[in-house]
Amino acid sequence: MAAIGALVDEYRELTPVLAEHLEDNEGEILPHLVLADVVRWLAARVDSDRDICSSILNWLEREYLRGPEDVRGLIAVSGVEMIPDPGQPGSALRQLLGPSLREVDSWLV
């Protein structure tokens, strides 16, 4: 899916996440798994590098708003739904979600 390539192209910090994914999946990009990996990467950094986390979530917000249904589903299911539950490490990502992604987060609705 082009959205994953565009995300990693925009945020080179995610290159190792994609590289590990490709290695684990015999060179194949499985968009839902990659985005879940990205969310885990964000969750591990939300307290130490809030700016990059916020920027990436803003990018996902924009893509969600303008994307076709498959991209919207990818971001909702393998992005927002993968944010750790409230009270868990990394759950502070919820505070950085834009308005459209907040609407698809079952913890915030």
MODELLER restraints for C-alpha pairs under 7 A, 6 or more apart:
rsr = mdl.restraints
at = mdl.atoms
rsr.add(forms.Gaussian(group=physical.xy_distance, feature=features.Distance(at['CA:1:A'], at['CA:31:A']), mean=6.26, stdev=0.5))
rsr.add(forms.Gaussian(group=physical.xy_distance, feature=features.Distance(at['CA:4:A'], at['CA:31:A']), mean=6.50, stdev=0.5))
rsr.add(forms.Gaussian(group=physical.xy_distance, feature=features.Distance(at['CA:8:A'], at['CA:14:A']), mean=5.53, stdev=0.5))
rsr.add(forms.Gaussian(group=physical.xy_distance, feature=features.Distance(at['CA:8:A'], at['CA:15:A']), mean=6.02, stdev=0.5))
rsr.add(forms.Gaussian(group=physical.xy_distance, feature=features.Distance(at['CA:17:A'], at['CA:37:A']), mean=6.81, stdev=0.5))
rsr.add(forms.Gaussian(group=physical.xy_distance, feature=features.Distance(at['CA:17:A'], at['CA:38:A']), mean=6.77, stdev=0.5))
rsr.add(forms.Gaussian(group=physical.xy_distance, feature=features.Distance(at['CA:18:A'], at['CA:34:A']), mean=6.66, stdev=0.5))
rsr.add(forms.Gaussian(group=physical.xy_distance, feature=features.Distance(at['CA:21:A'], at['CA:34:A']), mean=6.46, stdev=0.5))
rsr.add(forms.Gaussian(group=physical.xy_distance, feature=features.Distance(at['CA:22:A'], at['CA:28:A']), mean=5.75, stdev=0.5))
rsr.add(forms.Gaussian(group=physical.xy_distance, feature=features.Distance(at['CA:22:A'], at['CA:29:A']), mean=6.26, stdev=0.5))
rsr.add(forms.Gaussian(group=physical.xy_distance, feature=features.Distance(at['CA:32:A'], at['CA:74:A']), mean=6.12, stdev=0.5))
rsr.add(forms.Gaussian(group=physical.xy_distance, feature=features.Distance(at['CA:32:A'], at['CA:78:A']), mean=5.34, stdev=0.5))
rsr.add(forms.Gaussian(group=physical.xy_distance, feature=features.Distance(at['CA:35:A'], at['CA:78:A']), mean=5.79, stdev=0.5))
rsr.add(forms.Gaussian(group=physical.xy_distance, feature=features.Distance(at['CA:35:A'], at['CA:79:A']), mean=5.93, stdev=0.5))
rsr.add(forms.Gaussian(group=physical.xy_distance, feature=features.Distance(at['CA:36:A'], at['CA:78:A']), mean=5.16, stdev=0.5))
rsr.add(forms.Gaussian(group=physical.xy_distance, feature=features.Distance(at['CA:36:A'], at['CA:79:A']), mean=5.96, stdev=0.5))
rsr.add(forms.Gaussian(group=physical.xy_distance, feature=features.Distance(at['CA:36:A'], at['CA:82:A']), mean=6.18, stdev=0.5))
rsr.add(forms.Gaussian(group=physical.xy_distance, feature=features.Distance(at['CA:39:A'], at['CA:79:A']), mean=6.15, stdev=0.5))
rsr.add(forms.Gaussian(group=physical.xy_distance, feature=features.Distance(at['CA:39:A'], at['CA:82:A']), mean=6.53, stdev=0.5))
rsr.add(forms.Gaussian(group=physical.xy_distance, feature=features.Distance(at['CA:39:A'], at['CA:83:A']), mean=6.44, stdev=0.5))
rsr.add(forms.Gaussian(group=physical.xy_distance, feature=features.Distance(at['CA:42:A'], at['CA:53:A']), mean=5.77, stdev=0.5))
rsr.add(forms.Gaussian(group=physical.xy_distance, feature=features.Distance(at['CA:43:A'], at['CA:90:A']), mean=3.97, stdev=0.5))
rsr.add(forms.Gaussian(group=physical.xy_distance, feature=features.Distance(at['CA:43:A'], at['CA:91:A']), mean=6.90, stdev=0.5))
rsr.add(forms.Gaussian(group=physical.xy_distance, feature=features.Distance(at['CA:43:A'], at['CA:93:A']), mean=6.59, stdev=0.5))
rsr.add(forms.Gaussian(group=physical.xy_distance, feature=features.Distance(at['CA:44:A'], at['CA:90:A']), mean=6.02, stdev=0.5))
rsr.add(forms.Gaussian(group=physical.xy_distance, feature=features.Distance(at['CA:46:A'], at['CA:53:A']), mean=5.99, stdev=0.5))
rsr.add(forms.Gaussian(group=physical.xy_distance, feature=features.Distance(at['CA:46:A'], at['CA:90:A']), mean=6.21, stdev=0.5))
rsr.add(forms.Gaussian(group=physical.xy_distance, feature=features.Distance(at['CA:46:A'], at['CA:92:A']), mean=6.77, stdev=0.5))
rsr.add(forms.Gaussian(group=physical.xy_distance, feature=features.Distance(at['CA:46:A'], at['CA:93:A']), mean=6.35, stdev=0.5))
rsr.add(forms.Gaussian(group=physical.xy_distance, feature=features.Distance(at['CA:54:A'], at['CA:96:A']), mean=5.71, stdev=0.5))
rsr.add(forms.Gaussian(group=physical.xy_distance, feature=features.Distance(at['CA:57:A'], at['CA:96:A']), mean=6.96, stdev=0.5))
rsr.add(forms.Gaussian(group=physical.xy_distance, feature=features.Distance(at['CA:57:A'], at['CA:97:A']), mean=6.25, stdev=0.5))
rsr.add(forms.Gaussian(group=physical.xy_distance, feature=features.Distance(at['CA:58:A'], at['CA:98:A']), mean=6.58, stdev=0.5))
rsr.add(forms.Gaussian(group=physical.xy_distance, feature=features.Distance(at['CA:60:A'], at['CA:75:A']), mean=6.98, stdev=0.5))
rsr.add(forms.Gaussian(group=physical.xy_distance, feature=features.Distance(at['CA:61:A'], at['CA:98:A']), mean=6.03, stdev=0.5))
rsr.add(forms.Gaussian(group=physical.xy_distance, feature=features.Distance(at['CA:61:A'], at['CA:100:A']), mean=6.71, stdev=0.5))
rsr.add(forms.Gaussian(group=physical.xy_distance, feature=features.Distance(at['CA:61:A'], at['CA:101:A']), mean=6.27, stdev=0.5))
rsr.add(forms.Gaussian(group=physical.xy_distance, feature=features.Distance(at['CA:64:A'], at['CA:71:A']), mean=6.69, stdev=0.5))
rsr.add(forms.Gaussian(group=physical.xy_distance, feature=features.Distance(at['CA:64:A'], at['CA:72:A']), mean=4.92, stdev=0.5))
rsr.add(forms.Gaussian(group=physical.xy_distance, feature=features.Distance(at['CA:64:A'], at['CA:75:A']), mean=6.59, stdev=0.5))
rsr.add(forms.Gaussian(group=physical.xy_distance, feature=features.Distance(at['CA:76:A'], at['CA:104:A']), mean=6.35, stdev=0.5))
rsr.add(forms.Gaussian(group=physical.xy_distance, feature=features.Distance(at['CA:80:A'], at['CA:101:A']), mean=6.96, stdev=0.5))
rsr.add(forms.Gaussian(group=physical.xy_distance, feature=features.Distance(at['CA:80:A'], at['CA:105:A']), mean=6.08, stdev=0.5))
rsr.add(forms.Gaussian(group=physical.xy_distance, feature=features.Distance(at['CA:81:A'], at['CA:105:A']), mean=6.51, stdev=0.5))
rsr.add(forms.Gaussian(group=physical.xy_distance, feature=features.Distance(at['CA:83:A'], at['CA:91:A']), mean=6.10, stdev=0.5))
rsr.add(forms.Gaussian(group=physical.xy_distance, feature=features.Distance(at['CA:83:A'], at['CA:93:A']), mean=6.87, stdev=0.5))
rsr.add(forms.Gaussian(group=physical.xy_distance, feature=features.Distance(at['CA:84:A'], at['CA:90:A']), mean=5.90, stdev=0.5))
rsr.add(forms.Gaussian(group=physical.xy_distance, feature=features.Distance(at['CA:84:A'], at['CA:91:A']), mean=4.81, stdev=0.5))
rsr.add(forms.Gaussian(group=physical.xy_distance, feature=features.Distance(at['CA:85:A'], at['CA:91:A']), mean=5.83, stdev=0.5))
rsr.add(forms.Gaussian(group=physical.xy_distance, feature=features.Distance(at['CA:102:A'], at['CA:108:A']), mean=6.24, stdev=0.5))
rsr.add(forms.Gaussian(group=physical.xy_distance, feature=features.Distance(at['CA:103:A'], at['CA:109:A']), mean=6.04, stdev=0.5))
